[in-house]
Amino acid sequence: MGIKGRIHGKLLGEDVVPLSKHNATMSAQKRFGGFKPETEKSVRDAQVKDDEVQIAFRKLWNAWKAPDGMGDDGEYYSLIRKSSFLKTIDYTAADVDKFCVMLPSLPTNNDRYRFSSKAGLFLSALISRCKDKEFTLTTSGLDFPLHKIGFRNRKKITVLGDAGDYVGEEMNGGTIIVQGSCGSYAGRMMYCGIIRITRNAGMNTGAVMDDGEIHIGGKCGGIGDVIFGGAIFEKGELIHEGERDD
């Protein structure tokens, strides 16, 4: 029996019956499901890369604890956004959404509010550093809303589901679309850009808002006591326009 008729038979301790060309072709088709080996390899390589990105995101997530208070939000966001570790990761908008979807697998340490705020800031930093311009965050399957989605945003973010408090906080451009409801303080301290909430918004919408627009498709629970500029709409009607003098 020649080399072509054996497949490491001695190493396996048994003789292997040689395959004809026809049988070998049929065997390969069964294994690869009709696809060329190159196709299977490209899919496998993509899966490996995808897994490596998620592992890298988790390492970065675990490297910093959740911010202790609102004063630490900007610092935490900057730590993630400027992380030298993040510079080594080649990721896309789809990778960011996948991390969003798997957030329930991470421990909350019995403090869902801090966890949710950390998650929103973390995703916002990933979005800011990513080369892509448009993002989708799937929140419809999460057990609790994510706070601070779109912190200091300049891009286009579509949230498939509800958002928590402080959506679009300190927003400085771009668009955020929430296909659902959001919590309180939407657009807090936003400088410009557009926020669209298809359903309802909570209390203190637009608090300390400097400019931009907030559109609420349903009911607004209340606007902020201090609004310097910009405009807030409820069901297409202007309900507040800022009083800032330029």
Buried (B, 14 or more C-beta within 10 A) or exposed (E): EEEEEBEEEEEEEEEEEEBEEEEEEEEEEEEBEEEEEEEEEEEEEEEEEBEEBBEBBBEBBEEBEBBEEEEBBBEBBBBBBEBEEBEEBEBBBEBBBBBBBEBEEBEBEEEBEBBBBBBBBBBBBBBBBBEBEEBBBBBEEBEBBBBBBBBBBBBBBBBBBBBBBBBBBBBBBBBBBBBBBBBBBBBBBBBBBBBBBBBBBBBBBBBBBBBBBBBBBBEBBBBBEEBBBBBBBBEEEEBBEBEEEE
